Amino acid sequence: MKRLLILGLSVLLTVMLGIAVVLTWLLNDEAWLRERAESFVTELTGRTFRIGAALEIDFAKITVVEARGLSLGDAQWSDVDEMARLDRLRVEVDLPALFSDRPLIRHALIEGGSLKLRANDQAQDNWSDLFVRNGADEGRPREAFAGDLSAWLGEFEIRRFTFSREGPARVPLNTLAVDTLEAVVVDSGQMEVLASGSLNGQPLFL
C-alpha cells in the first residue's frame, strides 16, 4: 500500500512538473501569445485585431507587457480599414495583487495612435456592435469591464493620441488631440486627471 501511495504521488508530481514546463514554454513563446491575443480580441469585438510588431513580455514580480503596431478594424460598412490604432502599448501587471487589494494593472501607457468614431447617413455607426456575440447574444453588449475600476487599474498615461468623431455631412467633425494625459484611479473608482492637448484646434487643459 505504501509503495502504491509513493508511486501515485510520483506520477502526480511528474504530471504537475510536465504541466509547469509546458506552461512555462507557452508563456515564453511570444509568437504564440501574440496569436492568442489577436484571436481573443477579434472574437471579443467582432473586428480584425492585429499586433504588427513583436509582443514583448518580461516576467517578474511586476510583469511588463509591451506591444507595438496594434490595430482594430472598422465596421463592415466603412470605407476605411482601421477604427483604432496604437503605436505603443505598455502595461505593468502586478501578479501578486491577485491575492491582495492592490490593482492588478499597476500602470498602463498608450503612446501614439488614434480612435475614429464614425457614423453614416443610414444611422449606422462603428461602435454599437463592439463586444457583441453572434447568435443568442446578438444585440446585447458584453459587460467586459464590470466592477470597480480601482480594483484592476492603478495609473495610466496617454501621449500623442487623437480621438475623432465623424458623422453625416450635416454633423461637424470633432477632434480631440491629447498631447499628454496622466490619470490615477482612486479608491472610489473615480479618476484624477491631468491633461493637455486641443479640441478642434483650440488649446485644452484639464
C-alpha positions in Angstrom: 0.0 0.0 0.0 2.8 2.4 0.9 4.6 1.6 -2.3 1.4 2.3 -4.3 1.0 5.6 -2.5 4.5 6.6 -3.3 4.1 5.6 -6.9 0.8 7.6 -7.1 2.5 10.7 -5.7 5.4 10.3 -8.0 3.1 10.1 -11.0 1.2 13.2 -9.8 4.4 15.2 -9.3 5.7 14.1 -12.7 2.4 15.3 -14.4 2.5 18.6 -12.5 6.1 19.1 -13.4 5.3 18.4 -17.1 2.4 20.9 -17.0 4.6 23.5 -15.4 7.3 23.0 -18.1 4.7 23.3 -20.9 3.1 26.4 -19.4 6.5 28.0 -18.9 7.3 27.3 -22.5 4.0 28.6 -23.8 4.2 31.8 -21.7 7.6 32.5 -23.1 6.6 31.8 -26.7 5.8 35.4 -27.6 4.6 34.5 -31.1 2.1 32.0 -29.7 0.9 34.6 -27.2 0.5 37.2 -29.9 -1.6 34.9 -32.0 -3.8 34.0 -29.0 -4.2 37.8 -28.1 -5.2 38.6 -31.7 -7.7 35.8 -31.8 -9.2 36.7 -28.4 -9.7 40.4 -29.2 -11.0 39.6 -32.7 -13.6 37.2 -31.2 -14.5 39.7 -28.4 -15.1 42.6 -30.7 -16.0 41.0 -34.0 -13.3 43.1 -35.7 -10.0 42.1 -37.1 -7.3 42.8 -34.5 -3.6 42.8 -35.3 -0.3 43.3 -33.4 2.1 44.5 -36.0 5.4 44.1 -34.1 6.7 41.6 -31.6 4.8 41.1 -28.3 7.4 41.5 -25.5 6.9 40.1 -22.1 9.2 40.4 -19.1 8.1 38.0 -16.4 8.8 39.2 -12.9 7.0 40.3 -9.7 5.8 43.2 -11.8 5.4 41.7 -15.3 5.8 44.1 -18.1 3.9 43.5 -21.4 4.7 45.7 -24.4 3.3 45.7 -27.9 3.6 48.0 -30.9 1.6 48.5 -34.0 -1.8 47.4 -32.7 -4.8 47.9 -35.0 -8.5 47.3 -34.7 -10.6 47.0 -37.9 -13.5 49.3 -38.7 -17.2 48.3 -39.3 -18.1 46.3 -42.4 -19.9 49.2 -44.0 -16.9 51.6 -43.5 -14.7 52.6 -46.4 -11.6 52.7 -44.2 -9.6 49.8 -42.7 -9.0 50.9 -39.1 -11.1 52.1 -36.3 -8.3 52.3 -33.8 -4.5 52.2 -33.9 -2.0 52.1 -31.0 1.6 52.8 -31.9 2.8 51.5 -28.5 1.1 49.9 -25.5 3.0 49.1 -22.3 1.3 47.5 -19.3 2.7 46.7 -15.9 0.9 43.8 -14.3 1.3 43.2 -10.5 0.6 39.4 -10.4 0.8 39.2 -6.5 -2.0 41.7 -6.5 -4.3 38.8 -7.3 -4.0 37.9 -3.7 -4.3 41.4 -2.2 -6.4 44.6 -2.6 -3.9 46.3 -4.9 -4.9 46.9 -8.5 -3.9 44.2 -10.9 -2.6 46.7 -13.6 -0.2 49.0 -11.8 0.5 51.2 -14.8 -0.6 51.4 -18.4 0.8 53.6 -21.2 -0.6 54.3 -24.6 1.8 56.2 -26.8 0.8 57.4 -30.3 -2.3 56.4 -32.1 -5.9 57.3 -32.9 -9.5 56.3 -32.4 -12.1 57.2 -35.0 -15.8 57.1 -34.2 -17.8 57.3 -37.4 -21.5 57.2 -38.4 -23.2 57.4 -41.8 -26.4 58.7 -43.4 -28.1 55.3 -42.7 -27.8 55.8 -39.0 -25.1 53.2 -38.8 -22.1 53.7 -36.5 -18.9 51.8 -35.9 -19.1 51.4 -32.2 -22.5 50.0 -31.3 -21.7 46.4 -32.4 -18.4 46.1 -30.5 -18.4 43.4 -27.8 -21.5 41.7 -29.3 -21.6 38.0 -29.6 -23.3 36.2 -32.5 -26.4 34.1 -32.1 -28.4 34.3 -28.8 -26.5 37.3 -27.5 -26.9 39.3 -30.7 -27.7 42.9 -29.9 -26.6 42.8 -26.3 -23.3 44.4 -25.5 -20.9 42.3 -23.4 -20.1 43.6 -20.0 -16.4 43.1 -20.3 -15.3 45.6 -17.7 -17.9 45.3 -15.0 -16.9 46.1 -11.4 -14.8 48.7 -9.6 -12.2 50.3 -11.8 -9.9 50.8 -8.9 -9.8 47.0 -8.3 -7.8 46.4 -11.5 -6.3 49.7 -12.7 -3.9 52.0 -10.8 -2.4 54.6 -13.2 -2.4 55.2 -16.9 -0.9 57.6 -19.3 -1.8 58.7 -22.9 0.7 60.5 -25.1 0.2 61.9 -28.6 -3.2 60.3 -29.2 -6.1 61.6 -31.3 -9.9 60.9 -30.8 -12.2 62.0 -33.6 -16.0 61.7 -34.2 -17.3 62.0 -37.7 -20.9 61.8 -38.8 -23.0 62.6 -41.8 -22.2 65.8 -43.7 -24.5 67.9 -41.6 -22.7 66.8 -38.4 -19.4 68.7 -37.7 -16.2 66.8 -37.2 -14.9 66.8 -33.7 -11.3 66.1 -32.9 -9.6 65.8 -29.6 -5.8 65.6 -29.7 -4.2 64.5 -26.5 -0.6 65.6 -26.0 -0.3 64.2 -22.5 -2.7 62.7 -20.1 -2.0 61.2 -16.7 -4.7 59.6 -14.6 -4.7 58.0 -11.2 -7.7 55.8 -10.2 -8.6 56.4 -6.6 -10.4 54.0 -4.2 -13.8 55.2 -5.1 -13.3 54.2 -8.8 -13.1 57.9 -9.8 -10.1 59.3 -11.7 -7.8 62.2 -11.0 -6.7 63.5 -14.4 -4.1 66.0 -15.6 -4.1 66.5 -19.4 -3.1 68.9 -22.2 -4.0 68.9 -25.8 -6.5 70.6 -28.2 -10.2 70.3 -29.1 -11.0 71.2 -32.7 -7.6 73.0 -32.9 -8.2 75.0 -29.7 -5.9 74.5 -26.7 -7.4 72.4 -23.9 -6.1 71.8 -20.4 -7.5 69.7 -17.6 
